[in-house]
Amino acid sequence: MRQFGLTSIIIPSYNGLHLLTTCIEAIRHHTLEPIEIIIVDNGSSDGTAEYCLREGLILVSLPRNTGFPIACNKGLAIASGDQLLLLNNDVIVSPRWLSNMLLALDSADDVGIVGPVTNYISGRQQVEVTWIGMEGFVEVAERYNVSDPVKWQDVQRIVGMCFLFKRSLLGSIGMLDERFSPGHYEDDDYCYRARQQGYRLLISGDTLVYHAGSASFKVNFPDGWNSLMERNRELFIAKWGVNPLQFI
């Protein structure tokens, strides 16, 4: 079986301890490959920092909520992995999730970014799968996550909720663009930059994870979520001269 080097998993979190604990538990239960887990705490007041220290997680503690792109960049700056993975705290991973994605990432030199399929997401990564309860999800994912390159899809966009990429890509195009803070379209921007440098993007269709769906944004921006998305879409258009919705 292919042996992979260290993967750095970077998880920003803001007052999301109830999500984070479940996220970490699933990572530890379902991951066999060497990993380091970096939590970037965006000034939480719910005991996130104490939990991370107690659990032996790598902690980057920020004084306030900077949003997703800045937090990810803080984590990337200290990550030591051969592969880098940005993960939302409302994602629950599943059997063989990382091994399947790493196989896709390693399948060709020009593959730069890989993402899984999931129950709740925009674009081509969403699949229709049903289950009852989290035990039911794990049972479904156990059957679903059978490595199969036939299920890999070349796409123009990978959503940042579970975003695996090569360190060589980071060296080529740099960090996330922080002008998209507190979040939305920074992942579209990163994908666009990767494709400009000749990298391919793959959906790992043999990898199913659970996604609660923008849980943090809906809590922290209850009235302005849609306006934030529209503002950042316009920022993308101003930067590149193209509408990112054409890549969905």
DRENDO-1510 file (C-alpha; in Angstrom, 1 decimal, always signed):
<recs>
REC; n; res; u; v; w
REC; 1; MET; +0.0; +0.0; +0.0 .
REC; 2; ARG; +1.2; +3.5; -0.9 .
REC; 3; GLN; +2.9; +5.2; +2.1 .
REC; 4; PHE; +2.3; +9.0; +2.4 .
REC; 5; GLY; +4.2; +11.5; +4.4 .
REC; 6; LEU; +2.7; +13.8; +7.0 .
REC; 7; THR; -0.6; +15.6; +6.2 .
REC; 8; SER; -1.3; +18.8; +8.1 .
REC; 9; ILE; -5.0; +19.3; +8.9 .
REC; 10; ILE; -5.8; +22.9; +9.6 .
REC; 11; ILE; -9.2; +23.7; +11.3 .
REC; 12; PRO; -10.3; +27.2; +12.0 .
REC; 13; SER; -12.9; +27.5; +14.8 .
REC; 14; TYR; -14.8; +30.3; +16.4 .
REC; 15; ASN; -17.0; +29.4; +19.4 .
REC; 16; GLY; -17.6; +26.0; +17.7 .
REC; 17; LEU; -16.4; +23.6; +20.4 .
REC; 18; HIS; -19.6; +21.5; +20.1 .
REC; 19; LEU; -18.7; +21.0; +16.4 .
REC; 20; LEU; -14.9; +20.7; +16.9 .
REC; 21; THR; -15.0; +17.9; +19.4 .
REC; 22; THR; -17.0; +15.7; +17.1 .
REC; 23; CYS; -14.8; +16.7; +14.1 .
REC; 24; ILE; -11.6; +15.7; +16.0 .
REC; 25; GLU; -13.1; +12.5; +17.3 .
REC; 26; ALA; -13.9; +11.4; +13.8 .
REC; 27; ILE; -10.5; +12.3; +12.5 .
REC; 28; ARG; -8.8; +10.3; +15.2 .
REC; 29; HIS; -11.1; +7.3; +14.7 .
REC; 30; HIS; -11.0; +7.1; +10.9 .
REC; 31; THR; -7.4; +8.2; +10.0 .
REC; 32; LEU; -4.5; +5.8; +9.7 .
REC; 33; GLU; -2.1; +8.0; +7.9 .
REC; 34; PRO; +0.4; +10.3; +9.7 .
REC; 35; ILE; -1.2; +13.6; +10.5 .
REC; 36; GLU; -0.8; +16.7; +12.6 .
REC; 37; ILE; -3.9; +18.7; +13.6 .
REC; 38; ILE; -3.6; +22.4; +13.8 .
REC; 39; ILE; -6.6; +24.3; +15.4 .
REC; 40; VAL; -6.7; +28.0; +14.7 .
REC; 41; ASP; -8.9; +29.5; +17.4 .
REC; 42; ASN; -10.5; +32.8; +16.3 .
REC; 43; GLY; -10.8; +34.3; +19.8 .
REC; 44; SER; -13.4; +31.8; +21.1 .
REC; 45; SER; -14.9; +32.1; +24.5 .
REC; 46; ASP; -16.3; +28.6; +24.8 .
REC; 47; GLY; -13.3; +26.7; +26.0 .
REC; 48; THR; -11.8; +25.8; +22.6 .
REC; 49; ALA; -8.3; +26.7; +23.6 .
REC; 50; GLU; -8.4; +24.7; +26.8 .
REC; 51; TYR; -9.8; +21.7; +24.9 .
REC; 52; CYS; -7.0; +21.9; +22.3 .
REC; 53; LEU; -4.3; +22.0; +25.0 .
REC; 54; ARG; -5.9; +19.1; +26.9 .
REC; 55; GLU; -6.1; +17.0; +23.8 .
REC; 56; GLY; -2.6; +17.7; +22.6 .
REC; 57; LEU; -3.6; +19.5; +19.5 .
REC; 58; ILE; -1.4; +22.2; +17.9 .
REC; 59; LEU; -3.1; +25.5; +18.8 .
REC; 60; VAL; -2.8; +28.9; +17.2 .
REC; 61; SER; -4.7; +31.3; +19.4 .
REC; 62; LEU; -5.9; +34.6; +17.8 .
REC; 63; PRO; -7.3; +37.4; +19.9 .
REC; 64; ARG; -10.4; +37.9; +17.8 .
REC; 65; ASN; -12.5; +36.4; +15.0 .
REC; 66; THR; -10.5; +37.0; +11.9 .
REC; 67; GLY; -12.6; +34.7; +9.7 .
REC; 68; PHE; -11.7; +31.7; +7.5 .
REC; 69; PRO; -8.9; +32.9; +5.1 .
REC; 70; ILE; -6.7; +34.6; +7.7 .
REC; 71; ALA; -7.1; +31.8; +10.1 .
REC; 72; CYS; -6.2; +29.2; +7.5 .
REC; 73; ASN; -3.1; +31.2; +6.5 .
REC; 74; LYS; -2.0; +31.3; +10.2 .
REC; 75; GLY; -2.2; +27.5; +10.2 .
REC; 76; LEU; -0.5; +27.1; +6.9 .
REC; 77; ALA; +2.4; +29.2; +8.1 .
REC; 78; ILE; +3.3; +26.7; +10.8 .
REC; 79; ALA; +2.2; +23.5; +9.0 .
REC; 80; SER; +5.0; +21.0; +8.5 .
REC; 81; GLY; +3.2; +18.4; +6.4 .
REC; 82; ASP; +4.0; +17.2; +2.9 .
REC; 83; GLN; +0.3; +17.6; +2.2 .
REC; 84; LEU; -2.0; +20.4; +3.5 .
REC; 85; LEU; -5.7; +20.1; +4.3 .
REC; 86; LEU; -8.1; +22.9; +5.2 .
REC; 87; LEU; -11.1; +21.5; +7.1 .
REC; 88; ASN; -14.3; +23.1; +8.4 .
REC; 89; ASN; -15.1; +22.3; +12.0 .
REC; 90; ASP; -18.6; +21.2; +10.9 .
REC; 91; VAL; -17.2; +18.3; +8.8 .
REC; 92; ILE; -17.3; +14.7; +10.1 .
REC; 93; VAL; -14.9; +12.4; +8.2 .
REC; 94; SER; -15.3; +8.7; +7.6 .
REC; 95; PRO; -13.5; +5.4; +6.9 .
REC; 96; ARG; -10.6; +5.7; +4.5 .
REC; 97; TRP; -11.4; +9.4; +3.8 .
REC; 98; LEU; -7.8; +10.6; +3.8 .
REC; 99; SER; -6.2; +7.6; +2.2 .
REC; 100; ASN; -8.6; +7.8; -0.8 .
REC; 101; MET; -8.1; +11.5; -1.2 .
REC; 102; LEU; -4.3; +11.2; -1.0 .
REC; 103; LEU; -4.4; +8.5; -3.7 .
REC; 104; ALA; -6.2; +11.0; -5.9 .
REC; 105; LEU; -3.8; +13.8; -5.1 .
REC; 106; ASP; -0.8; +11.6; -5.8 .
REC; 107; SER; -2.2; +10.2; -9.0 .
REC; 108; ALA; -0.4; +12.7; -11.3 .
REC; 109; ASP; +2.2; +15.5; -10.9 .
REC; 110; ASP; -0.3; +18.1; -12.1 .
REC; 111; VAL; -3.0; +17.3; -9.6 .
REC; 112; GLY; -3.0; +20.1; -7.2 .
REC; 113; ILE; -6.2; +20.1; -5.2 .
REC; 114; VAL; -8.6; +17.3; -4.2 .
REC; 115; GLY; -12.0; +17.4; -2.4 .
REC; 116; PRO; -14.5; +14.7; -1.4 .
REC; 117; VAL; -18.2; +14.4; -2.1 .
REC; 118; THR; -20.7; +15.2; +0.6 .
REC; 119; ASN; -24.3; +15.7; +1.5 .
REC; 120; TYR; -24.4; +19.5; +1.7 .
REC; 121; ILE; -22.4; +21.7; -0.6 .
REC; 122; SER; -22.7; +23.9; -3.7 .
REC; 123; GLY; -21.7; +22.5; -7.0 .
REC; 124; ARG; -20.7; +19.1; -8.2 .
REC; 125; GLN; -19.4; +17.7; -4.9 .
REC; 126; GLN; -22.9; +17.3; -3.6 .
REC; 127; VAL; -24.4; +13.8; -3.8 .
REC; 128; GLU; -27.8; +12.3; -2.9 .
REC; 129; VAL; -27.1; +9.9; -0.1 .
REC; 130; THR; -29.5; +9.1; +2.8 .
REC; 131; TRP; -28.9; +7.7; +6.3 .
REC; 132; ILE; -30.4; +7.9; +9.8 .
REC; 133; GLY; -28.1; +9.2; +12.5 .
REC; 134; MET; -24.4; +9.4; +12.6 .
REC; 135; GLU; -24.0; +5.6; +13.0 .
REC; 136; GLY; -26.0; +5.3; +9.8 .
REC; 137; PHE; -23.7; +7.8; +8.1 .
REC; 138; VAL; -20.6; +5.8; +9.0 .
REC; 139; GLU; -22.3; +2.6; +7.7 .
REC; 140; VAL; -23.1; +4.3; +4.4 .
REC; 141; ALA; -19.6; +5.8; +4.2 .
REC; 142; GLU; -18.0; +2.4; +4.9 .
REC; 143; ARG; -19.6; +1.0; +1.8 .
REC; 144; TYR; -19.1; +4.2; -0.2 .
REC; 145; ASN; -15.4; +4.8; +0.4 .
REC; 146; VAL; -14.0; +2.1; -1.7 .
REC; 147; SER; -11.0; +3.4; -3.6 .
REC; 148; ASP; -12.0; +3.7; -7.3 .
REC; 149; PRO; -10.1; +6.0; -9.7 .
REC; 150; VAL; -13.0; +5.7; -12.1 .
REC; 151; LYS; -15.0; +8.0; -9.7 .
REC; 152; TRP; -12.4; +10.8; -9.8 .
REC; 153; GLN; -13.6; +13.9; -11.7 .
REC; 154; ASP; -11.7; +16.7; -13.2 .
REC; 155; VAL; -13.4; +20.0; -12.2 .
REC; 156; GLN; -12.7; +23.7; -12.2 .
REC; 157; ARG; -13.6; +24.2; -8.5 .
REC; 158; ILE; -13.2; +22.5; -5.2 .
REC; 159; VAL; -15.1; +23.9; -2.2 .
REC; 160; GLY; -12.9; +24.7; +0.8 .
REC; 161; MET; -14.8; +22.8; +3.5 .
REC; 162; CYS; -12.4; +19.8; +3.0 .
REC; 163; PHE; -9.6; +21.0; +0.7 .
REC; 164; LEU; -6.5; +18.8; +0.3 .
REC; 165; PHE; -3.5; +20.2; -1.7 .
REC; 166; LYS; +0.1; +19.7; -2.4 .
REC; 167; ARG; +2.8; +21.7; -0.6 .
REC; 168; SER; +4.2; +22.4; -4.1 .
REC; 169; LEU; +1.0; +24.3; -4.9 .
REC; 170; LEU; +1.4; +26.4; -1.8 .
REC; 171; GLY; +5.0; +27.2; -2.9 .
REC; 172; SER; +3.7; +28.1; -6.4 .
REC; 173; ILE; +0.7; +30.3; -5.7 .
REC; 174; GLY; +1.1; +31.2; -2.0 .
REC; 175; MET; -1.5; +31.6; +0.7 .
REC; 176; LEU; -5.3; +32.3; +0.6 .
REC; 177; ASP; -6.2; +35.8; -0.5 .
REC; 178; GLU; -7.3; +37.6; +2.7 .
REC; 179; ARG; -9.3; +40.2; +0.9 .
REC; 180; PHE; -12.1; +37.6; +0.9 .
REC; 181; SER; -12.3; +37.7; +4.7 .
REC; 182; PRO; -14.2; +36.7; +6.7 .
REC; 183; GLY; -14.9; +34.1; +4.1 .
REC; 184; HIS; -16.6; +32.8; +0.8 .
REC; 185; TYR; -14.9; +32.7; -2.6 .
REC; 186; GLU; -11.4; +32.5; -1.2 .
REC; 187; ASP; -11.5; +28.8; -2.2 .
REC; 188; ASP; -12.8; +29.7; -5.7 .
REC; 189; ASP; -9.9; +32.2; -5.9 .
REC; 190; TYR; -7.3; +29.6; -4.9 .
REC; 191; CYS; -8.7; +27.1; -7.4 .
REC; 192; TYR; -8.6; +29.7; -10.2 .
REC; 193; ARG; -5.0; +30.5; -9.3 .
REC; 194; ALA; -4.0; +26.8; -9.2 .
REC; 195; ARG; -5.5; +26.2; -12.7 .
REC; 196; GLN; -3.6; +29.3; -14.0 .
REC; 197; GLN; -0.4; +27.5; -12.9 .
REC; 198; GLY; -1.4; +24.4; -14.8 .
REC; 199; TYR; -2.7; +22.3; -11.8 .
REC; 200; ARG; -5.7; +20.1; -12.1 .
REC; 201; LEU; -8.5; +19.8; -9.5 .
REC; 202; LEU; -10.1; +16.5; -8.7 .
REC; 203; ILE; -13.3; +15.5; -6.9 .
REC; 204; SER; -12.5; +12.3; -5.1 .
REC; 205; GLY; -15.9; +10.6; -5.8 .
REC; 206; ASP; -14.9; +7.6; -3.8 .
REC; 207; THR; -14.7; +9.7; -0.6 .
REC; 208; LEU; -17.9; +10.7; +1.3 .
REC; 209; VAL; -17.8; +13.0; +4.3 .
REC; 210; TYR; -20.6; +14.6; +6.3 .
REC; 211; HIS; -21.0; +18.4; +6.2 .
REC; 212; ALA; -23.4; +20.3; +8.4 .
REC; 213; GLY; -23.2; +23.3; +6.1 .
REC; 214; SER; -21.8; +26.7; +6.8 .
REC; 215; ALA; -22.7; +26.3; +10.5 .
REC; 216; SER; -20.3; +29.0; +11.7 .
REC; 217; PHE; -21.2; +31.6; +9.1 .
REC; 218; LYS; -24.9; +31.2; +9.7 .
REC; 219; VAL; -24.4; +31.8; +13.5 .
REC; 220; ASN; -21.9; +34.6; +13.2 .
REC; 221; PHE; -23.5; +36.4; +10.2 .
REC; 222; PRO; -27.3; +35.6; +10.6 .
REC; 223; ASP; -28.4; +38.7; +8.8 .
REC; 224; GLY; -25.6; +39.3; +6.3 .
REC; 225; TRP; -24.7; +35.9; +5.0 .
REC; 226; ASN; -26.1; +36.4; +1.6 .
REC; 227; SER; -24.8; +39.9; +1.3 .
REC; 228; LEU; -21.4; +38.7; +2.3 .
REC; 229; MET; -21.4; +36.1; -0.4 .
REC; 230; GLU; -22.5; +38.7; -3.0 .
REC; 231; ARG; -19.8; +41.1; -1.9 .
REC; 232; ASN; -17.1; +38.5; -2.2 .
REC; 233; ARG; -18.4; +37.3; -5.6 .
REC; 234; GLU; -18.0; +40.9; -6.8 .
REC; 235; LEU; -14.5; +41.0; -5.4 .
REC; 236; PHE; -13.7; +37.9; -7.4 .
REC; 237; ILE; -15.1; +39.5; -10.6 .
REC; 238; ALA; -13.1; +42.7; -9.9 .
REC; 239; LYS; -9.9; +40.7; -9.4 .
REC; 240; TRP; -10.2; +38.3; -12.4 .
REC; 241; GLY; -12.8; +39.7; -14.7 .
REC; 242; VAL; -14.9; +36.5; -14.7 .
REC; 243; ASN; -17.9; +35.4; -12.7 .
REC; 244; PRO; -17.0; +32.5; -10.4 .
REC; 245; LEU; -20.5; +31.1; -10.7 .
REC; 246; GLN; -19.6; +29.8; -14.2 .
REC; 247; PHE; -17.2; +27.3; -12.5 .
REC; 248; ILE; -19.8; +25.6; -10.3 .
</recs>
